[in-house]
Amino acid sequence: MALVFDSLSYAKDLEDKGVPRKQAEAHANAARDYIMKDLVTKEDLRLALENHANVMTIRLTGIMAAILGSFALFDKFFI
């Protein structure tokens, strides 16, 4: 999910606080190009955690099946 960043309003706010126009625009563009692209939303995090939980469930199920299979073989051949 993409985040919306209003670089024009950001630059205008910087100008209103005394930052020269070109510097404010450069700062707003840099924030948009280099900072905003790496930010994630709560939904992004929720989906990643949900996916991770699903992967872990599958792995643990496989491990449990291997352990139970080992117990069954041990029981068959050694008891």
C-alpha positions in Angstrom: 0.0 0.0 0.0 1.5 3.3 -1.0 1.7 6.3 1.3 0.6 9.7 0.0 3.1 12.5 0.5 2.2 16.0 -0.4 5.6 17.4 -1.3 4.1 20.8 -2.4 2.4 21.4 1.0 5.6 20.2 2.7 7.7 22.7 0.7 5.2 25.5 1.4 5.2 24.8 5.1 9.0 24.9 5.1 8.9 28.2 3.2 6.4 29.6 5.7 8.9 28.8 8.5 11.7 30.7 6.8 13.4 28.1 4.6 14.4 29.5 1.1 12.1 28.2 -1.7 14.7 26.2 -3.6 15.9 24.6 -0.5 12.4 23.8 0.7 11.6 22.2 -2.7 14.8 20.2 -2.7 14.1 19.0 0.8 10.6 18.0 -0.1 11.7 16.1 -3.2 14.4 14.3 -1.3 12.0 13.3 1.4 9.6 12.0 -1.2 12.3 10.1 -3.2 14.4 8.7 -0.4 12.4 8.6 2.8 8.8 7.9 1.8 9.7 5.0 -0.5 11.0 3.0 2.5 8.1 3.6 4.9 5.5 0.9 5.4 1.9 1.1 6.6 0.3 -0.8 9.4 -1.5 -2.9 6.7 1.9 -3.8 5.1 3.2 -4.9 8.5 0.0 -6.9 9.2 0.3 -8.7 5.9 4.0 -9.5 6.5 3.3 -10.8 10.0 0.4 -12.9 8.8 2.5 -14.4 6.0 5.3 -15.1 8.5 2.8 -16.8 10.9 1.6 -19.0 8.0 5.1 -20.1 7.0 6.0 -20.9 10.7 2.8 -23.0 11.0 3.7 -25.0 7.9 7.2 -25.5 9.2 6.1 -26.6 12.6 3.6 -29.0 11.2 6.4 -30.6 9.1 8.6 -30.9 12.2 5.8 -32.5 14.2 5.1 -34.9 11.4 8.8 -35.9 11.3 9.0 -36.4 15.0 5.8 -38.5 15.1 7.1 -40.5 12.2 10.4 -41.1 14.0 8.5 -42.3 17.1 6.4 -44.7 15.0 9.5 -46.1 13.4 11.2 -46.5 16.7 8.2 -48.2 18.1 8.0 -50.6 15.2 11.6 -51.6 15.1 12.8 -51.4 18.6 9.9 -52.3 20.9 
